[in-house]
């Protein structure tokens, strides 16, 4: 990590003098009431100057302690998100996928709302570019402002091409939802749910042994992406290591309806802070305002929590230029003239 800081410092000094750098770091520390370290001040100055320290490496060359890593590879496995109890209280989410460069495979770890970045967007076999990640031990962790970009989609299996015993990734539309089948296993009452999935080539029954909560929210004509299902006698069986995701249908904010949970894309024209935990952003050419509260306001600013003694308005002013004119994808509900954000994609 010290090596990263030294390299970042060298890049900053290509733009400004040592004296100016020290003066600006001192000003930042004063602005944050002495709560910033010199290294944190250096990172803020680097951001203002447009200086970014990135490691562009292959999967097999990843080493512990790297930060702001950019790496490309093929997604070989995707696992469902798991919930856990946070030490600070409340529930958190953890999810893993695996990335390969053909020589070595490494786990990618996602936390909380980032777990949804894979839903309906990334599948096994996809070639992806991961940016803003860091390494710890043998795993790659997506940073708070990290991104996963699909560079090349894997060729999806058609439903009329299914072969017994194979694990498949398929996409299709829910044509029929079948009645539940109740049974007993090891003295426990369980339920198997099923539905008929259809694509342009045909249809297949999907039997769901896990993911029951996900299926409960499914509706006819929903478009879904199913990965890791196993084919048995022409049916696709979904187990604990499979994944089902509703394919996102991003809409225009102007088309939002009162109380409806949707995903929208917008360009922020201007924004302001209200109180100490709320940001209101006005998209271009729209009568509705995007409202970010609590953790969503912090994520919009690219931080996990406010430094002690530092208000949201102070951090917002540092980030204002980056925020305004930026494009953003969010999920939420319309309430009056406010679109209350529940997730930032």
N, C-alpha and C positions, 0 to 999 in steps of 0.2 A: 504494500500500500504506500510506503514511503517512496518507492520507486515511481509510482503513479504520480504522486504529488510533485516530485522533482521534475518529471517530464512535463507536467502541466505548467509548472512555473517557467520552464524554458520556453514553452510556446507563448505564454503571456508576455515574456520579456522580449519576444520578437516584435511586439506591437507597442509596448510602452517601456519607459526606463525603470530601473530599480527604484529610484527615488519616488517616481509617480506611483508605482505599485505599492510601496510601503505606505505612502500617504493615503491611497484609496482603501487599502486594507484597514488602516487605522480608523478611517471615517466609517467604514462598515461596522467595525467592532463598537464604535461609539453609538452608531445608529441603533444597534441591537442591544444597547445598555450593557455592553461588556460580556454578553452571553455567547458571542461567536468566538471560535478559535481562529488562529491565523490561517489554518488550512481551509476552514469553512469560508472565511473571507476571500481567500484566493479563488475558491470555486465560484463565488458570486461575481467577482471581478472578471473571471474567465468567461462566465456566461454573458455578461454585459458586452464583452469584446467579441463574442461569437466564437470563442476558442473552445473546442471540445477534444477531450482525450479519449480516443477510441482504440480498442484492440480488435483488429480484424484478423481472426484466426480460424483455423479449421477445428472441427470437433476433437480430433485426435491430438491437437496441440494445446488444448485448454489446460491451464494450471491453476491450483488453488491461489486465491488472493487477487485474482484479476477483477477489475471493475470496468463498467461501461464497455462491455464486450459486444462485438458484432460477429455473428457466426451463421453460416448457412449449412443446410443439410436436409436429409429426408426424415420425415416423421415415420417412425417404425411401430410405435405403440402409443395408445392414448388410454388413460385410466380415468374412471369416474372421480369426481371430487369427493373428499371425505370431510365430514364435520368434526370439530373438536372443541373442547372447552378452553377458552383463553384464561391464562393466569390472572389477567386483569378483570375477568368477568365477561360474560357474553360468549357467543359462538363464533368460531372462525372456520375457514375452509382451506383445504390443501389439495392440490391436484398435481399429478405427474404425467408427463409424456416422455417419449424417448426420441432422441435425435441422432442420426448416424451420418458419417461422411464416407461410408463404405469400408473404413478401416476400424473405426471404433464407435461405440454407442454410448451416449451420456444421457442421464436423466435431466429433464427440465422441470423445475418446481415453480408452481404458481400459487399465489395466496389470495384468499378472499374474492373480491369482485373480479380479479384477473382470471379466475378459474373459468369464467364465461367466455373468455377470448377464443376458446377452442370450439365452442358450441356452434354447430352448423357452418363453421367457417374453415376449420382445419380438419383434415382426415389423414388416416394412415396412407403413406405413399406420397403425400404432398411434399414438394420442395419448398422450404420456408427460409426466411431470413429473420433472425432474432437480433434485436438491437436493444441496448440499454440494460444488459444483463450483467450479473456478477457471479463469480465462482466461489464455492465453499466446498472443501473436500473434493469429491469426485462429481459434484452436481452443479448444474447451471441454474441460477435463480433469476427469474425475471424481475428487474428493478421496478420501482414505483411508477416510473414513466416509461417503462420498457414497452416494446412493440413486437408483435409477431406478424410478419407479412408473407403471404403466400406468393411465391415466385412462379410456381407451376403446379397446377392441380393434377392429382393422380387420376388415371382413367377409371371411372366408376364401373362396377360390375352391373350388367343389366339383369333384371329379374329372370329372364329366360335363359340366362347363362349359368345359373347356380349349379354347383356340383357338390354332392354329399361329402361331408367331412371338412370342407374348407371354411376359413373365417373370411367374412366379406364386409366390405363397405358399400352400402347402397343408398340411393336417394329415391324418394317417391312420394305419392300422395295417399293419405289414409282414405280408402274407399269404403271400408266397413269396420265397425267395432263389434267384436263378438261378445257374448255373455261370459261372465267370469266362470272359471272352473275351480271349485273348492276341493281340497284334498288334505290328507293327513300325512305328515312325514316326521318320523322319529317322535311321535306323540304330540306334534305341534300342528295346529290348523293353519293351512297356507292357502294362497290364492294364485292361480295362474291366469293372467290376462292375455288376450290375443286380439289382433286386428289384421285386416287385409291391406297390404301395401301394393300400390299399383304404379308402374312407370309406363313408358311408351312401348315397352316390349312385352309386357304381360303383368302378372300379379303373383303374390306369394303370401301365405299366412305367416305372421310373426308371433311367436309365443314368448311371452315375457315372464320370466321367473323372478327377476329382481326389477328394480326401476319402477315398482308399482306406483309410487307417488307421481312419477313423471307421466305415466300412462293415464292416470286419473284426470289429468288436465288436457288430454288430447281430444280433439274434435274432428269430425268428418271434414275432409278436404284440407286438413293441415298438411303442409309439406314438411317432411322430416328427413334428417340424415341419420342413418344407423351405421355404427361402426363396431367391428369386433363380434358380430353375430355369427353363430356356427350353423351351417346348413345340415339338416337332418331330414332325409326323405322329402326334399323339396320345400321344407319349412325352414324359417330362420329362427333360431333359438337365442334369446337374449339373456345373458347371465351377468354376474357381478362385475366382470371385466369388460363387458360391452358398454356401449354408450348410445343414447338416443337424444337427439337435439332437434328442436323446432327450428326450421330455417327462418332466419330473421327477414322480415319484410320492412325495410326502412322506408318511412314515408316523409312527406313534407310536413313541417310543423303547422302550416296553415290549414292542413286537412285534419288536425287533431279534433277529437270529439270529447266532450265533458266526461271525465271519469274513466276513459278508455286507456288501458295500458298499452303504449306503443313505443317503437323506436323511431327516432327522427334524426335527420342530419341538418345542421344549420351553420352559417358563418356568423360569428359574433361581431357586431358592429361597434357596440360599446358596452361597458359593464361598470358596476359600482358595488360597494360593500354596504350592507345594512346590518348594523349591530356588530357583533364579533364572531358570528358563525354563519353568515348568510351572504351569498353573492347573487346579484340579479344581473343577468346578461340579456341585452336586447339584440336579437338576430337581425340581419339585413332584411328590409322589406317585409317585416312581419309585425302583426299587432300583438302577438303573444310574447311574454318574457320567459326566459329560462331561469328557474330558481334553484340554486345549489345551496343545500343546507348541511351543516355539520361535516361529516366525513367526506361528503361529495364536494363541498366547497374547498376542503383541504386538498383533495385529489386534483381538483381543477388547478390549484396553485402548485401542484407537484410536491406537496409535503405531507407527512403523516400526522404531524402535530405542530402546534405553534410553540416556538421557544418561550420559556417562562418570561413574562413581562413584555412580550412583543405582541401587538395586536394584529388582527387579520388585515386591517387597512394598510399597515406598514408593509407586510409581505405582498399584498395586492399591488401596491404602487410600484414595487420592484418588478412585478410580473405583468403589469398592465399592457405594455407595448407588445409583449408576446401573445397575450390573450386576445386582444382586439384584432380583428381581421383573420383570426384563426378559424379553421373548420373543425366541428366537433360532432360526434355521434353519441347520443344519449338515449336512455329509456326513461319513461315516466308517465305521469297522468296530467291531463289538463284540468285545472280548477279555476274557473272564472277566466281571467286573462293571463293566468300564470301556469306555466308548464313545470310542475314540480318534479325534479330529476331524482330517479331512484337508482340509476346506474350510469356510469360513464364508460363507454366502450373503448 
